Amino acid sequence: MGSSLNIPQFRLNNGINIPAVGVGCWMGAVREGEDVTRMVVDAINLGYRHIDTAANYGNERSVGEALRKTSVPRGDIFLTTKLESRDHGRVKEALETSLSKLGVDYVDLYLMHWPMAFDELNKGKTLQPEDSPTIVETWREMEKLLDHGKVRAIGVSNFSIKTLTKLLEQAKVVPAVNQVELHPCLPQHTLLSFCAEKGILVTAYSPLGKHKFADDPAIKAIADAHGPGVTSAQVLLSWGVQRGTAVIPKTLHAPRLKENLQLIQLSTSEMETLDRFHTKPGMHRSICGFHSTELGGSCFGWTYAQLGWEMTAGGIHT
């Protein structure tokens, strides 16, 4: 997998490599857009070789257009997309739809975006964990995709130790990746250790914490210690990669895209500072907007207990 920059890579449990830094394509709203295409084209031109999108981002066509606009061979780009919850009962068909929109013959990584399934015959109602298709049933269908050469690896997203354990009890193929929210406010230390034991690479979405704590004095001090021009974003991404996770930040701005590829080497004490950052009062929490106060704290119709998340309403870690 070629690149114009020396971007670190991780080896997945099936032997293929994934660039440690990618560009995430969630734009904050479900939509196609010229800005999506431009961002991906800019990223590839700057040296990115890892592009992460999803069916329910609504922008697979825009990402595909970007791939066609670049001269970089398809085989040099690691492309991820995801199965959305309403398609858990039609996995093969959903993949074909994504491939058509992207304009590619295969994806490098196909993820089950969320563990819960939606019932399209009942106004998209969220099915409960024991309802069919369960995560195990959906995973079995994803495993079959590997036989047809249209996916190189399969994995999951937003899975906890609880949901992974349930899946692994009956899985023939261990997920290659678990993509989760991960940043110093939500470092997921225990989940990261569990995944490492099982041979599952963790990919961090929202690795910059949506810049909600980038100005914290402790983080700025680390950036300053590495010289002029080093940013808090580079510190956070370097922490993520150095602890063995892939990171997929998103930015529409080419200078920031370039900056996000420029990792630094953090010292042991700097890593420890970031590892402990979540212990500050009020800091151990999710920064994403998908949380609901319904059911005492939930996400897309599953309670935190069903998801296996140790949280209270609003995504506050307990």
C-alpha positions in Angstrom: 0.0 0.0 0.0 1.9 3.0 -1.3 2.0 6.5 0.2 4.0 9.6 -0.2 4.5 9.9 3.5 5.8 7.5 6.1 2.5 6.9 7.8 2.6 4.1 10.4 0.6 0.9 9.7 -1.0 -1.7 11.8 -1.3 -5.4 10.9 -4.9 -6.7 11.2 -5.5 -10.2 12.5 -6.0 -11.5 8.9 -2.6 -10.3 7.8 -3.5 -7.1 5.9 -2.2 -3.7 6.8 -4.2 -0.6 7.7 -2.7 2.9 7.8 -2.7 4.2 11.4 -4.1 7.6 10.3 -7.1 8.0 8.1 -9.7 10.6 7.2 -13.2 10.2 8.6 -16.1 11.2 6.4 -18.9 11.8 8.8 -19.9 15.4 8.1 -22.2 16.0 10.9 -25.3 15.4 8.7 -26.4 12.6 6.4 -25.7 14.0 2.9 -23.6 13.9 -0.3 -21.6 17.0 -1.1 -18.8 18.5 -3.2 -17.1 19.3 0.1 -16.9 15.6 0.9 -15.3 14.9 -2.5 -12.9 17.8 -2.2 -11.8 16.7 1.3 -11.1 13.2 0.2 -9.2 14.3 -2.9 -7.2 16.7 -0.8 -6.5 14.0 1.7 -5.3 11.5 -0.9 -3.1 14.2 -2.6 -1.5 14.9 0.8 -0.7 11.3 1.4 -3.6 9.7 3.2 -4.3 6.2 2.2 -7.1 5.3 4.6 -10.6 6.6 3.9 -13.5 5.8 6.3 -17.1 6.3 5.4 -20.4 4.5 6.0 -23.7 3.8 4.3 -25.7 6.0 6.7 -23.3 8.9 6.4 -25.1 9.3 3.1 -22.0 10.3 1.2 -20.6 7.1 -0.4 -21.2 8.5 -3.9 -19.2 11.6 -3.0 -16.3 9.5 -1.6 -16.4 7.3 -4.8 -16.2 10.4 -7.0 -13.1 11.5 -5.1 -11.5 8.1 -5.6 -12.1 8.4 -9.4 -10.5 11.9 -9.4 -7.2 10.7 -8.0 -4.4 9.1 -9.9 -3.6 6.9 -6.9 -4.3 3.2 -7.6 -7.3 1.7 -5.8 -5.1 -0.9 -4.4 -3.1 1.7 -2.5 -6.1 3.0 -0.7 -7.6 1.3 2.4 -11.3 1.9 2.1 -13.8 1.3 5.0 -17.6 1.5 4.9 -20.2 0.3 7.2 -23.5 -1.7 7.4 -26.3 0.4 8.8 -28.7 -0.8 11.3 -31.7 -1.0 9.0 -29.8 -3.5 6.8 -28.9 -6.1 9.4 -31.3 -8.5 7.7 -29.9 -7.9 4.2 -26.2 -7.8 4.6 -25.1 -9.0 1.1 -27.5 -6.6 -0.6 -26.4 -3.7 1.5 -22.8 -4.3 0.6 -23.7 -4.4 -3.1 -25.4 -1.1 -2.7 -22.4 0.5 -1.0 -20.0 -0.9 -3.7 -22.2 0.6 -6.4 -22.4 4.0 -4.8 -18.6 4.0 -4.2 -17.9 2.7 -7.7 -15.5 0.1 -6.5 -15.3 -3.7 -6.8 -14.4 -4.3 -3.1 -13.9 -2.5 0.2 -10.9 -3.2 2.5 -13.0 -3.2 5.6 -16.7 -3.7 6.2 -18.0 -2.9 9.7 -21.3 -3.6 11.5 -21.9 0.1 12.4 -23.9 -0.5 15.5 -25.0 -3.7 17.4 -28.7 -2.9 17.2 -30.9 -3.6 14.2 -33.8 -1.5 13.0 -37.1 -3.1 11.8 -37.8 -1.4 8.5 -41.2 -3.1 8.4 -42.2 -1.4 11.6 -41.2 2.3 10.9 -37.6 1.6 11.7 -38.3 0.5 15.3 -35.2 -0.6 17.2 -35.1 -4.3 17.7 -34.0 -5.5 21.1 -30.9 -7.6 21.6 -32.7 -10.9 21.6 -34.8 -10.0 18.5 -33.8 -11.4 15.1 -31.5 -10.5 13.4 -29.3 -10.6 16.5 -25.7 -9.4 16.3 -24.6 -13.1 16.0 -27.0 -13.6 13.0 -25.8 -10.5 11.3 -22.2 -11.4 11.9 -22.7 -14.8 10.3 -23.9 -13.1 7.2 -20.9 -10.8 7.3 -18.6 -13.7 7.6 -20.0 -15.1 4.3 -18.9 -11.9 2.5 -15.3 -13.0 2.9 -15.8 -15.8 0.5 -16.6 -13.6 -2.5 -13.7 -11.2 -2.6 -15.7 -8.1 -2.1 -14.4 -7.4 1.4 -10.9 -8.0 2.6 -11.7 -7.8 6.3 -14.8 -7.5 8.5 -15.3 -5.8 11.9 -17.6 -4.0 14.2 -18.2 -0.5 15.5 -19.5 0.8 18.9 -19.1 -2.6 20.5 -18.3 -3.1 24.1 -16.7 -5.9 26.0 -20.3 -7.2 26.7 -21.4 -7.2 23.0 -18.0 -8.4 21.8 -18.1 -11.3 24.2 -21.6 -12.3 23.0 -20.4 -12.2 19.4 -17.1 -14.0 20.0 -18.9 -16.9 21.7 -20.2 -18.0 18.3 -18.1 -16.2 15.7 -16.0 -18.2 13.2 -14.1 -15.0 12.3 -12.8 -12.7 14.9 -13.5 -9.1 14.0 -10.5 -7.4 12.6 -11.5 -4.0 14.0 -13.7 -2.4 16.6 -14.3 1.3 15.8 -15.3 3.3 18.9 -15.4 6.8 20.3 -11.9 7.2 21.8 -10.0 10.3 23.1 -8.5 11.3 26.4 -11.9 12.0 28.0 -13.0 8.5 27.0 -9.8 6.5 26.7 -11.5 3.1 26.9 -8.5 1.5 28.6 -10.3 -1.7 29.6 -11.9 -2.2 26.2 -8.5 -1.5 24.5 -6.9 -4.2 26.6 -9.7 -6.7 25.9 -9.5 -6.1 22.2 -5.7 -6.5 22.2 -6.1 -9.9 23.9 -8.5 -11.0 21.2 -6.4 -9.7 18.3 -8.9 -6.9 17.5 -7.5 -3.5 16.4 -9.3 -0.5 17.9 -10.0 2.4 15.6 -10.8 5.7 17.3 -13.5 8.0 15.9 -13.7 11.5 17.3 -10.0 11.2 18.3 -9.7 14.9 18.8 -12.7 15.0 21.1 -14.4 17.5 18.7 -11.8 20.0 20.0 -13.8 20.4 23.2 -10.7 20.0 25.4 -7.9 20.8 23.0 -7.1 24.0 24.9 -6.6 22.3 28.2 -3.4 23.6 29.7 -2.0 20.0 30.2 -2.5 19.3 26.5 -1.2 22.6 25.3 1.9 22.2 27.5 2.7 18.9 25.8 2.4 20.6 22.4 4.5 23.5 23.5 7.2 21.2 24.7 7.6 19.8 21.2 8.4 23.1 19.7 6.7 25.9 17.8 4.0 24.8 15.3 3.1 21.6 17.1 -0.6 21.6 17.9 -2.9 20.0 20.4 -4.4 18.0 17.6 -1.1 16.5 16.7 -0.6 15.6 20.4 -4.0 13.8 20.6 -3.5 11.9 17.4 0.0 10.9 18.3 -1.3 9.6 21.7 -3.9 7.6 19.9 -1.4 6.0 17.5 1.3 5.5 20.1 -1.1 3.5 22.3 -1.8 1.2 19.3 -5.1 2.5 17.9 -5.8 3.8 14.4 -7.3 7.3 14.3 -9.7 8.8 11.7 -10.0 12.6 12.3 -12.1 14.7 9.9 -11.4 18.2 8.7 -12.4 20.1 5.5 -9.3 22.3 5.7 -6.2 21.1 3.7 -3.7 22.6 6.1 -5.2 20.7 9.0 -5.4 17.5 7.0 -1.6 17.9 6.4 -1.1 18.7 10.1 -3.0 15.6 11.2 -0.5 13.4 9.4 2.5 14.8 11.2 2.8 12.7 14.3 5.2 13.3 17.1 6.9 11.0 19.6 5.5 11.4 23.1 7.5 10.6 26.2 6.4 8.1 28.8 5.3 10.9 31.1 3.4 12.7 28.4 1.6 9.4 27.5 0.7 9.0 31.2 -0.6 12.5 31.4 -3.0 11.8 28.6 -3.9 8.4 29.9 -5.0 10.0 33.1 -6.7 13.0 31.6 -10.2 11.5 32.1 -9.7 11.4 35.9 -10.1 15.2 36.1 -13.4 16.1 37.7 -16.3 15.9 35.1 -14.0 14.8 32.3 -14.8 11.1 31.9 -17.5 11.2 29.3 -18.6 10.9 25.7 -18.6 14.0 23.6 -20.8 12.7 20.9 -24.4 13.8 20.3 -26.1 10.4 19.9 -27.0 10.0 23.6 -30.6 10.1 24.8 -32.0 10.5 28.3 -34.8 8.0 27.4 -34.8 4.7 29.3 -32.5 6.3 31.9 -29.8 6.7 29.3 -29.7 5.1 25.9 -28.5 5.2 22.3 -30.7 4.5 19.3 -33.1 2.4 21.4 -30.7 0.3 23.5 -30.0 1.2 27.1 -26.5 1.7 28.2 -26.8 -1.6 30.0 -27.7 -3.4 26.8 -24.9 -1.7 25.0 -22.5 -2.7 27.8 -21.5 1.0 28.4 -20.8 2.1 31.9 -22.5 5.4 31.6 -25.3 7.5 33.0 -27.7 9.7 31.0 -25.8 12.1 28.7 -22.9 9.8 28.2 -21.2 10.4 31.6 -18.9 7.5 32.5 -19.6 5.9 35.9 
